[in-house]
Amino acid sequence: WLETIISGLRDDRGVLTRIHGVSRDITERKRMEDALRASEEKFASAFKYSPGAMCISTIREGRFVDINEIFLNILGYKRDEIVGRSSAEINLWANAAERDAMVKELTATGKVANCELCLQDKQGNIHWGLASMSLVKIGGESHILTQTMDITERKRVEEELQQSEERYRTILDEMDEGYEETDLDGNYAFVNDAFLRVFGYRRDEIIGTNFRRYTADKRSVKELSDAYGEMYKTGIPIKRNLEWDIIRKDGVRRTCEFYASLRKDANGFPIGFRGTGRDITDRKKSKEALRKSEESYT
């Protein structure tokens, strides 16, 4: 490729007699221009058809230069309602301080990756997003390119699970029976308030410790280990009244009866055990006293 400047020479009568030209090789420049155009076309295509919500905005004001269809659909706007306006003008950010913090990090490091944000759509509904930001040059000026994945549904499910977990824990703590969850080695992951009352310990003294620490003798350790080992192999819960002799924090020996089952993960693999039980020491003493009383009359 050549870039040429041509001029004509005329004689005294004004007749064109010669053409002079000066040329220079611009092949490399043309190649770079073609590469730039191809790159811009790829960017435009990726921007337009990205499965995530994407927008380009100015750094200082957050004024939208472009926005793809996915983002428009999430926010409920038409293109002419948002392009040219700032995020503040449409009340996009539920918390404007979030944008300020992200822009500060972006200008300091050149990128922001997987940052949770909370946005408002045209109707004022809240949407949660996972956003990544980078700087791009448009017309020689730096702009913010933002890609956001809508995680509103995921956040809703997480919130429901959290609320369900809280209700579950509340029910467990209000139970009269002791409840425990352990890993496969018998280390406590959770115990309820009734369990703590029987054992006489605080929760932070129990969590992470092993059941063997509280078992009164080797016989009880073996019986429990055998029962739990069989349950792990077969997957069948312990439904019989399994007795467990324990030593409380104050040194008093007590007897508990309990039932247990396997804890499994989402794929059905065993991850530990759970059990419920009650202190039957007084009941056993009463039975023993009754038996002795009956024997005295025979």
Salt bridges, closest charged atoms under 4 A:
GLU3 OE1 - ARG24 NH2 2.74
GLU3 OE2 - ARG29 NH2 3.48
ASP11 OD2 - ARG13 NH2 3.52
GLU28 OE2 - ARG31 NH2 2.60
GLU33 OE2 - ARG29 NE 3.54
ASP34 OD1 - ARG37 NH2 2.69
GLU61 OE1 - ARG63 NE 3.19
ASP66 OD1 - ARG79 NH1 2.91
GLU69 OE2 - ARG79 NH2 3.22
GLU81 OE2 - LYS122 NZ 2.77
GLU89 OE1 - ARG63 NH1 3.50
GLU116 OE2 - ARG154 NH2 3.83
GLU116 OE1 - LYS155 NZ 3.28
ASP121 OD2 - HIS127 NE2 2.97
ASP150 OD2 - HIS127 ND1 3.87
GLU153 OE2 - ARG156 NH2 2.25
GLU158 OE2 - ARG154 NE 3.53
GLU160 OE2 - ARG156 NH1 2.50
GLU165 OE2 - ARG169 NE 2.86
ASP173 OD1 - ARG203 NH2 3.59
GLU177 OE2 - ARG278 NH2 2.13
GLU181 OE2 - ARG169 NH1 3.69
GLU181 OE1 - ARG263 NE 3.94
ASP193 OD1 - ARG203 NH2 2.96
ASP204 OD1 - ARG202 NE 3.05
GLU205 OE2 - ARG202 NH1 3.32
GLU205 OE2 - LYS249 NZ 2.85
ASP217 OD2 - ARG253 NH2 2.81
GLU223 OE2 - ARG219 NH1 2.93
ASP226 OD2 - LYS222 NZ 2.78
GLU243 OE1 - LYS284 NZ 3.11
ASP245 OD2 - ARG219 NH2 2.96
ASP245 OD2 - ARG253 NH2 3.27
ASP250 OD2 - ARG248 NH2 3.14
GLU257 OE2 - ARG278 NH1 2.88
GLU257 OE1 - ARG283 NH2 3.10
ASP279 OD2 - ARG254 NE 2.86
ASP282 OD1 - ARG254 NH2 3.71
GLU288 OE2 - ARG291 NH2 2.23
GLU295 OE2 - ARG291 NH1 2.46
